[in-house]
Amino acid sequence: MLKATLDAVARLTYPNFECIIVINNTPDAAMWEPVEEHCRTLGERFRFVNVPRLEGYKAGALRLALAQTSPDAEIIGIVDADYAVTPDWLTDLVPAFADAKVGLVQAPQDHRDGGRSPLHYTMNGEYAGFFDIGMVQRNEANAIIVHGTMCLIRRAALEAAGGWSSDTICEDTDLGLTILELGWQAHYTNRRYGYGLLPDTFEAYKKQRDRWASGGFQIVKKHWRRFLPGVSELTSDQKREFAFGWLNWLGAESVGVLVAILNLIWVPVVAFAGIAVPDKVLTLPILATFVVSVVHFVALYHRRVPIPASQAAGAMVAAMAMQWTVARAVANGVVKDHLTFVRTAKGGVARRRVVFPAFEEAVLGGLLALGAIIVFATNWERVREINLFGCILVVQSLPFLAAAALAAFENSRLNDFVLLRSLEDRLAEVTSQIVPVRRNPIRQAAAVPEKHMEAAQ
């Protein structure tokens, strides 16, 4: 995998660059000696650095790489080990730094293994929404979220921001926000210049999202004071984008889970004590929010994300499935000061766990669905507020059941493109036998002999 990444870097058309490869905390020589030899093959531009023990997670490795970088390098580019860049990456994007105010230029992440399985296809569609919708919008306010690959940073801006910090597990986003707080300009392009690998499993997908959410909450705690008037050079538009982004992602998901648990506790009171819930306060707003969110998701994906409708539908399920993961990460951030950086398993080497990867979601979703059944069944007097409460329980169960469904789908026979295509072909065949084919009246008329047409006239 890393050799393929280095070969892609070697094909860059930019005339003046060097590549620093950092291997850290890898005691097995069989894992890094072939990479070291490959760097020798690629030439003097490729410098190999191996550190048996290095603290500070990925940020520590990046600080080490910067220390090994040539002192006259003005632009620093970061590429993850699994990302194969296109030859024109630097040629196209480095000229943006001709503007002295530009501190960083970000290209989107994308993946080259979305065809591994229908689940990976779904995950890739979910990622695409962030890069084709959210990042494009945030770019209009100079408020993009910096991520740790396909990013170019002006060295002066990097050093002014103090470099990569290890006090959060999202060192890339932390650094990007610090650079913006210093008044630098950031640019984003949604054109793809590199393709990496998706998480191996649904469990790895969840762990990656947990790290992002945990790191995001750490960044909120670290940076919120800089959003106060006069503390940083952030504009009101930048503050709005970051604040709304945090509220929409971290806050909404956490509140959603909290309200679902509280409603689950309230089920016996509604079902057996007959105490209805005020519909205008605690039920109708939740239903309206759910409907608006679904419509908003569908509309934006249709307009902005160039993927098939089936993949967009899967992306919506995958996005819902992350609610519990994000909420739990926020809860951990509230009670813990130090969080561990967990590497995302990629490249097809992850070991599958015996434990069901969405067990907690399955329990919560099942209890909410069961609660809805109990509420409907015990509503003898057909009280509208109680029926609405049951509908709320159904809606609140969907994110948890979505996670359980994806986890079950991963190990099922259906998670195979060949099988799905054969089922589609069989369904089309059966449908064509059941539903008679209607003849096109225009073609039918055209097929009538000319003399019969004249007689008809």
C-alpha positions as CSV (number, residue, x, y, z in Angstrom):
1,M,0.0,0.0,0.0
2,L,2.7,2.5,1.0
3,K,4.8,1.6,-2.1
4,A,1.8,2.5,-4.3
5,T,1.5,5.8,-2.5
6,L,5.2,6.6,-3.0
7,D,5.0,5.6,-6.7
8,A,2.1,8.1,-7.2
9,V,4.2,10.8,-5.5
10,A,7.1,10.0,-7.8
11,R,4.8,10.7,-10.8
12,L,4.0,14.2,-9.7
13,T,4.6,16.7,-12.5
14,Y,5.7,19.5,-10.1
15,P,9.5,20.1,-10.7
16,N,10.7,20.9,-7.2
17,F,9.6,18.7,-4.3
18,E,10.9,16.3,-1.7
19,C,9.1,13.5,0.0
20,I,9.7,12.6,3.7
21,I,8.4,9.2,4.8
22,V,8.1,8.7,8.5
23,I,7.7,5.2,10.0
24,N,7.1,5.3,13.7
25,N,6.4,2.7,16.4
26,T,6.7,-0.2,14.0
27,P,9.0,-2.9,15.6
28,D,8.5,-5.5,12.8
29,A,11.3,-4.8,10.3
30,A,9.4,-6.8,7.7
31,M,6.9,-4.0,7.6
32,W,9.3,-1.1,7.0
33,E,12.5,-2.5,5.4
34,P,10.8,-3.0,2.0
35,V,9.6,0.6,2.1
36,E,13.1,1.8,2.9
37,E,14.5,-0.1,0.0
38,H,11.8,1.3,-2.3
39,C,12.7,4.8,-1.3
40,R,16.3,4.1,-2.4
41,T,14.9,2.9,-5.7
42,L,12.9,6.1,-6.2
43,G,15.9,8.3,-5.7
44,E,17.3,11.1,-3.6
45,R,14.0,13.0,-3.5
46,F,12.6,10.4,-1.1
47,R,14.0,10.5,2.4
48,F,13.1,7.6,4.8
49,V,12.9,8.2,8.5
50,N,12.3,5.3,11.0
51,V,11.8,6.0,14.7
52,P,11.2,2.9,16.9
53,R,9.5,4.8,19.7
54,L,7.8,8.2,19.2
55,E,5.1,9.8,21.3
56,G,2.5,12.2,20.2
57,Y,0.5,10.1,17.8
58,K,0.3,11.3,14.3
59,A,1.1,14.8,15.3
60,G,4.4,13.6,16.7
61,A,5.3,12.0,13.4
62,L,4.4,15.1,11.5
63,R,6.6,17.3,13.7
64,L,9.4,14.9,13.1
65,A,8.8,15.0,9.3
66,L,8.9,18.8,9.4
67,A,12.2,18.8,11.3
68,Q,13.6,16.6,8.5
69,T,12.2,18.8,5.7
70,S,14.5,21.0,3.7
71,P,14.7,24.5,5.3
72,D,13.9,26.2,2.0
73,A,10.6,24.3,1.5
74,E,7.9,27.0,1.5
75,I,4.8,24.7,1.1
76,I,4.2,21.5,3.2
77,G,2.0,18.8,1.8
78,I,0.5,16.0,3.8
79,V,-0.5,12.7,2.3
80,D,-1.7,9.7,4.3
81,A,0.0,6.3,3.7
82,D,-2.9,4.9,1.7
83,Y,-3.5,7.9,-0.6
84,A,-2.4,7.7,-4.3
85,V,-2.2,11.3,-5.6
86,T,-2.8,12.3,-9.2
87,P,0.3,13.7,-11.1
88,D,-1.2,17.3,-11.3
89,W,-1.9,17.7,-7.6
90,L,0.9,20.2,-6.9
91,T,1.0,21.7,-10.4
92,D,-2.7,22.7,-10.1
93,L,-2.8,23.9,-6.4
94,V,0.5,25.4,-5.5
95,P,0.0,28.5,-7.7
96,A,-2.8,29.5,-5.2
97,F,0.0,30.4,-2.8
98,A,1.0,33.3,-5.0
99,D,-1.4,35.2,-2.9
100,A,0.6,36.0,0.3
101,K,-2.6,35.8,2.4
102,V,-3.2,32.1,1.5
103,G,-2.2,29.8,4.4
104,L,-3.5,26.5,3.2
105,V,-5.2,24.8,0.3
106,Q,-7.3,21.7,0.8
107,A,-8.4,19.0,-1.7
108,P,-11.1,16.5,-0.8
109,Q,-10.6,12.9,0.3
110,D,-11.9,10.1,-1.9
111,H,-11.5,6.4,-2.2
112,R,-10.5,3.9,-4.8
113,D,-12.0,0.8,-3.2
114,G,-15.7,1.7,-3.1
115,G,-16.3,-1.4,-5.3
116,R,-15.1,-3.9,-2.7
117,S,-18.6,-4.5,-1.5
118,P,-22.0,-2.8,-1.3
119,L,-21.2,-1.7,2.2
120,H,-18.0,0.1,1.1
121,Y,-20.0,1.6,-1.8
122,T,-22.4,3.0,0.8
123,M,-19.7,4.3,3.1
124,N,-18.0,6.1,0.2
125,G,-21.3,7.8,-0.7
126,E,-21.7,9.0,2.9
127,Y,-18.2,10.5,2.8
128,A,-18.9,12.3,-0.5
129,G,-21.6,14.4,1.0
130,F,-19.2,16.1,3.4
131,F,-16.8,17.0,0.6
132,D,-19.3,18.0,-2.0
133,I,-21.8,19.9,0.2
134,G,-20.4,21.0,3.6
135,M,-16.9,21.9,2.5
136,V,-18.1,23.7,-0.5
137,Q,-20.5,25.8,1.6
138,R,-17.9,26.5,4.3
139,N,-15.3,27.6,1.6
140,E,-17.6,30.6,0.8
141,A,-17.0,31.8,4.4
142,N,-13.3,30.9,4.6
143,A,-14.2,28.4,7.3
144,I,-13.2,25.0,5.9
145,I,-12.4,22.0,8.1
146,V,-8.9,20.9,7.5
147,H,-8.3,17.1,7.3
148,G,-5.1,15.2,7.5
149,T,-4.5,14.3,3.9
150,M,-4.4,16.1,0.5
151,C,-3.7,19.4,2.3
152,L,-1.1,22.0,1.4
153,I,0.1,24.4,4.1
154,R,2.3,27.5,3.8
155,R,5.2,26.9,6.1
156,A,5.1,30.4,7.6
157,A,1.4,29.8,8.6
158,L,2.2,26.4,10.0
159,E,5.0,27.8,12.2
160,A,3.0,30.8,13.2
161,A,0.3,28.4,14.5
162,G,2.8,26.4,16.5
163,G,2.7,23.3,14.3
164,W,0.8,20.2,15.0
165,S,-0.4,19.8,18.5
166,S,-0.8,16.5,20.4
167,D,-3.4,17.8,22.9
168,T,-6.2,16.7,20.5
169,I,-6.6,13.5,18.5
170,C,-7.6,15.6,15.4
171,E,-4.4,17.4,15.0
172,D,-5.2,18.4,11.4
173,T,-8.5,20.2,12.2
174,D,-7.0,21.8,15.3
175,L,-4.1,23.2,13.2
176,G,-6.4,24.4,10.4
177,L,-8.7,26.3,12.9
178,T,-5.6,27.9,14.5
179,I,-4.4,29.1,11.1
180,L,-7.7,30.6,10.4
181,E,-7.8,32.3,13.8
182,L,-4.5,34.0,12.9
183,G,-6.2,35.6,9.9
184,W,-4.9,33.4,7.0
185,Q,-7.0,32.6,3.9
186,A,-7.9,29.0,3.1
187,H,-9.1,27.6,-0.2
188,Y,-10.9,24.4,-1.0
189,T,-11.5,22.6,-4.3
190,N,-13.9,19.7,-4.6
191,R,-11.9,18.3,-7.5
192,R,-10.3,15.0,-6.5
193,Y,-6.5,14.8,-6.5
194,G,-6.0,11.7,-4.5
195,Y,-7.7,8.4,-3.7
196,G,-7.2,6.4,-0.5
197,L,-8.7,3.3,1.1
198,L,-12.0,3.0,3.0
199,P,-12.2,1.5,6.5
200,D,-12.0,-2.3,6.3
201,T,-15.1,-3.0,8.3
202,F,-18.2,-1.4,9.7
203,E,-16.5,-1.5,13.1
204,A,-13.5,0.4,11.7
205,Y,-15.9,2.9,10.1
206,K,-17.4,3.5,13.5
207,K,-14.0,3.8,15.2
208,Q,-12.9,6.4,12.7
209,R,-16.1,8.4,13.2
210,D,-15.6,8.1,17.0
211,R,-12.1,9.6,16.7
212,W,-13.4,12.5,14.6
213,A,-16.2,13.3,17.0
214,S,-14.0,12.9,20.0
215,G,-11.3,15.1,18.5
216,G,-14.0,17.6,17.4
217,F,-15.3,17.9,21.0
218,Q,-11.7,18.4,22.2
219,I,-11.3,21.2,19.7
220,V,-14.5,22.9,20.9
221,K,-13.2,22.8,24.5
222,K,-9.8,24.1,23.3
223,H,-10.9,26.9,21.0
224,W,-14.3,28.2,22.3
225,R,-12.6,31.2,24.0
226,R,-11.1,32.3,20.7
227,F,-14.7,32.8,19.4
228,L,-15.2,35.6,21.9
229,P,-15.1,39.2,20.6
230,G,-11.6,40.5,19.9
231,V,-9.7,37.3,21.0
232,S,-8.9,36.1,17.4
233,E,-9.1,37.3,13.8
234,L,-12.1,35.1,13.0
235,T,-14.8,36.9,11.2
236,S,-18.5,36.6,12.2
237,D,-19.1,34.3,9.2
238,Q,-16.3,32.0,10.2
239,K,-17.6,31.9,13.8
240,R,-21.1,31.1,12.6
241,E,-20.0,28.3,10.3
242,F,-17.9,26.6,13.0
243,A,-20.5,27.1,15.7
244,F,-23.4,25.8,13.6
245,G,-21.3,22.9,12.4
246,W,-20.5,21.8,15.9
247,L,-24.1,22.2,17.0
248,N,-25.5,20.4,14.0
249,W,-23.0,17.5,14.3
250,L,-22.0,17.1,17.9
251,G,-24.9,18.8,19.6
252,A,-27.8,17.5,17.6
253,E,-26.7,13.9,17.6
254,S,-26.1,14.0,21.3
255,V,-29.4,15.6,22.1
256,G,-31.1,13.1,19.8
257,V,-29.7,10.1,21.7
258,L,-30.5,11.7,25.1
259,V,-34.1,12.5,24.2
260,A,-34.5,8.9,22.8
261,I,-33.3,7.4,26.1
262,L,-35.6,9.7,28.2
263,N,-38.5,8.8,26.0
264,L,-37.7,5.1,26.4
265,I,-37.8,5.6,30.2
266,W,-41.2,7.4,29.8
267,V,-42.8,4.5,27.9
268,P,-44.2,2.7,31.0
269,V,-45.8,6.0,32.3
270,V,-47.5,6.6,28.9
271,A,-48.5,3.0,28.4
272,F,-49.8,2.0,31.8
273,A,-50.5,5.3,33.6
274,G,-52.2,6.9,30.6
275,I,-50.3,10.2,31.0
276,A,-50.1,11.7,27.5
277,V,-47.2,13.8,26.3
278,P,-47.9,17.3,25.0
279,D,-47.8,17.0,21.3
280,K,-47.0,20.6,20.4
281,V,-44.0,20.6,22.6
282,L,-42.5,17.1,22.7
283,T,-43.7,15.2,19.7
284,L,-44.6,17.4,16.7
285,P,-41.3,19.3,16.7
286,I,-39.3,16.0,16.6
287,L,-41.4,14.6,13.8
288,A,-41.1,17.9,11.8
289,T,-37.3,18.0,12.4
290,F,-37.0,14.4,11.1
291,V,-39.0,15.1,8.0
292,V,-37.1,18.3,7.2
293,S,-33.7,16.5,7.8
294,V,-34.6,13.7,5.4
295,V,-35.9,16.1,2.7
296,H,-32.8,18.3,3.2
297,F,-30.5,15.4,2.8
298,V,-32.2,14.1,-0.3
299,A,-32.4,17.5,-2.0
300,L,-28.7,18.3,-1.3
301,Y,-27.4,15.0,-2.4
302,H,-29.6,15.2,-5.6
303,R,-28.2,18.6,-6.4
304,R,-24.6,18.5,-5.2
305,V,-23.3,14.9,-5.0
306,P,-22.7,13.2,-8.3
307,I,-23.6,9.6,-7.2
308,P,-26.5,7.3,-8.1
309,A,-29.8,7.6,-6.2
310,S,-29.3,4.1,-4.7
311,Q,-25.9,5.1,-3.3
312,A,-27.3,8.3,-1.9
313,A,-30.1,6.3,-0.2
314,G,-27.4,4.1,1.4
315,A,-25.4,7.1,2.4
316,M,-28.5,8.5,4.3
317,V,-28.7,5.2,6.2
318,A,-25.0,5.2,7.0
319,A,-25.2,8.8,8.2
320,M,-28.1,8.0,10.5
321,A,-26.2,4.9,11.8
322,M,-23.5,7.1,13.3
323,Q,-25.8,8.9,15.8
324,W,-24.9,6.7,18.7
325,T,-21.2,6.7,17.9
326,V,-21.1,10.5,17.8
327,A,-23.1,10.9,21.0
328,R,-21.0,8.4,22.9
329,A,-17.8,10.2,21.7
330,V,-19.2,13.5,23.0
331,A,-20.1,11.9,26.3
332,N,-16.6,10.5,26.6
333,G,-15.2,13.9,25.9
334,V,-17.2,15.4,28.7
335,V,-15.9,13.0,31.3
336,K,-12.4,12.4,30.0
337,D,-9.5,14.9,29.4
338,H,-7.2,12.5,27.5
339,L,-8.4,10.3,24.7
340,T,-6.4,7.7,22.8
341,F,-5.7,7.9,19.1
342,V,-7.1,4.8,17.4
343,R,-5.8,4.0,13.9
344,T,-8.4,3.1,11.3
345,A,-7.9,-0.4,9.9
346,K,-7.5,-0.2,6.1
347,G,-6.1,-2.3,3.4
348,G,-8.1,-5.5,4.0
349,V,-6.1,-6.7,7.0
350,A,-8.5,-6.0,9.8
351,R,-9.5,-8.9,12.0
352,R,-13.3,-9.3,12.3
353,R,-14.5,-9.4,15.9
354,V,-16.8,-12.0,17.2
355,V,-18.9,-9.4,19.0
356,F,-21.6,-7.8,17.0
357,P,-20.2,-4.3,16.2
358,A,-23.6,-2.6,16.7
359,F,-24.8,-4.4,19.8
360,E,-25.6,-1.3,21.8
361,E,-27.5,0.3,18.9
362,A,-29.4,-2.9,18.3
363,V,-30.5,-3.0,22.0
364,L,-31.6,0.6,22.0
365,G,-33.3,0.4,18.7
366,G,-35.1,-2.8,19.7
367,L,-36.3,-1.3,22.9
368,L,-37.6,1.9,21.2
369,A,-39.4,-0.2,18.6
370,L,-40.8,-2.4,21.4
371,G,-41.9,0.7,23.3
372,A,-43.7,1.9,20.3
373,I,-45.6,-1.3,19.9
374,I,-46.6,-1.3,23.6
375,V,-47.8,2.3,23.4
376,F,-49.9,1.7,20.3
377,A,-51.3,-1.6,21.8
378,T,-52.3,0.0,25.1
379,N,-53.8,3.1,23.7
380,W,-57.4,1.8,24.1
381,E,-59.0,5.2,23.9
382,R,-57.0,6.2,20.8
383,V,-55.6,9.3,22.3
384,R,-53.9,11.3,19.6
385,E,-51.0,12.5,21.8
386,I,-50.2,8.9,22.8
387,N,-50.2,7.8,19.1
388,L,-47.9,10.6,18.2
389,F,-45.6,9.6,21.1
390,G,-45.5,6.1,19.6
391,C,-44.6,7.5,16.2
392,I,-41.8,9.5,17.9
393,L,-40.4,6.2,19.3
394,V,-40.4,4.7,15.9
395,V,-38.6,7.7,14.4
396,Q,-36.0,7.7,17.2
397,S,-35.4,4.0,16.7
398,L,-34.4,4.4,13.1
399,P,-30.7,5.6,13.6
400,F,-30.0,2.7,16.0
401,L,-31.7,0.2,13.8
402,A,-29.8,1.6,10.8
403,A,-26.5,0.8,12.5
404,A,-27.7,-2.7,13.4
405,A,-28.9,-3.3,9.9
406,L,-25.6,-2.2,8.4
407,A,-23.6,-4.4,10.8
408,A,-25.8,-7.4,10.0
409,F,-25.6,-6.6,6.3
410,E,-21.8,-6.6,6.3
411,N,-21.6,-10.3,7.1
412,S,-24.6,-11.4,5.0
413,R,-24.6,-12.9,1.6
414,L,-26.2,-9.7,0.3
415,N,-23.0,-7.8,0.8
416,D,-21.8,-9.0,-2.6
417,F,-22.2,-7.1,-5.9
418,V,-22.5,-10.3,-7.9
419,L,-25.4,-11.7,-5.8
420,L,-27.2,-8.3,-5.8
421,R,-26.9,-8.0,-9.6
422,S,-28.2,-11.5,-10.1
423,L,-31.2,-10.8,-7.8
424,E,-31.9,-7.6,-9.7
425,D,-31.8,-9.5,-13.0
426,R,-34.1,-12.2,-11.6
427,L,-36.5,-9.5,-10.3
428,A,-36.6,-7.8,-13.6
429,E,-37.3,-11.1,-15.3
430,V,-40.2,-11.9,-12.9
431,T,-41.6,-8.4,-13.2
432,S,-41.6,-8.6,-17.0
433,Q,-43.6,-11.9,-16.8
434,I,-46.2,-10.6,-14.4
435,V,-46.7,-7.1,-15.9
436,P,-47.6,-7.3,-19.6
437,V,-45.5,-5.1,-21.9
438,R,-47.7,-2.3,-23.3
439,R,-47.2,-1.7,-26.9
440,N,-46.2,1.7,-28.1
441,P,-49.3,3.1,-30.0
442,I,-47.0,5.1,-32.3
443,R,-44.9,2.1,-33.3
444,Q,-48.1,0.0,-33.7
445,A,-49.6,2.6,-36.0
446,A,-46.4,2.8,-38.0
447,A,-46.4,-1.0,-38.4
448,V,-49.9,-0.9,-40.1
449,P,-49.7,-1.4,-43.9
450,E,-50.2,1.7,-45.9
451,K,-53.3,0.5,-47.7
452,H,-55.0,-0.2,-44.3
453,M,-54.1,3.3,-43.2
454,E,-55.7,4.8,-46.3
455,A,-58.9,2.7,-45.7
456,A,-59.0,4.0,-42.1
457,Q,-58.8,7.5,-43.3
